[in-house]
Amino acid sequence: MPHKQGSQMGRRRALLTDTERELLEAEEKSDRYYQAVSRIRRKIDEELSEDLDILEKHHPELFEELCEAVEEQS
């Protein structure tokens, strides 16, 4: 079944899970909030760094697209 743009079913997240997004957006900071922050930091430090290395080495065009997307958001 093809993936439809905007469809919630089967939607993947780039970095944050739905739960992590909810915790970060919440007014009240709970223990779960701080656990989520720790998980996100680990993803950035470990998993994202490795993914970037792979993209840069094996698919520079995608790496450049990602860099441009991040620059546009800053």
N, C-alpha and C positions, 0 to 999 in steps of 0.2 A: 504494500500500500504506500503510495507516494506521500511524502511529508508536505503538508500544506503550510504556506507562510502564515504565521500568526496562530497556528493551531497549538493548543496546550498539550495535547496528547503526544507523547514521545519527544517533547521539547527538552533540549539539553541546555545546560548552563555553561558559560565559559569559565567562570571561576567560583561563583557563590551558588550554594544550593538554595532552594526556596526557604528552608528553615533558617539558614544563615542570613539571608536577606531580611527576613522577618525580625530576627533578633537584633540586627544592626539598626533597623528602622524603629524599633520599639522605644518608647519614652523611658521606660524603666530598665535599668541595667541589672541583669540577674547573673547568677553563676553561669548559666547557659550562654549568656552573652560573652563572657570572658573566655569560655571554652571555645566558642565559635571564632573569636578573634585569634586565639592561639592556633586553631586549625587553619584558618585563612593565611596566617603568617607562614605556617609550615608549607602550605601549598605554593605560596609565592616563592619562598626561599628554596624549596627542593624541586617540586614538580614543575612549576612554571619555568624555572631556570633550565631544567633539562629539556623541556619542550622547545624553548627558544633556541638552544644549542642545536637540536635536531633540525628545526626548521631552517636555521641559518645555514647549516652545512648541506642539507639535502634538498631544500626547496626555498632558495633565496627569494623567489617572487612572493611566496606566502609570508615569509619572514618580513619582507618590506611592507606588505599590506597590513600586517599586524602592527608594525611600528607606526605606520601612518594613522591607523585607527586610534592608537593610544595617544599619539600627538594631537589629534583632533579633539580629544576629550580633555586635554590639559589646558 
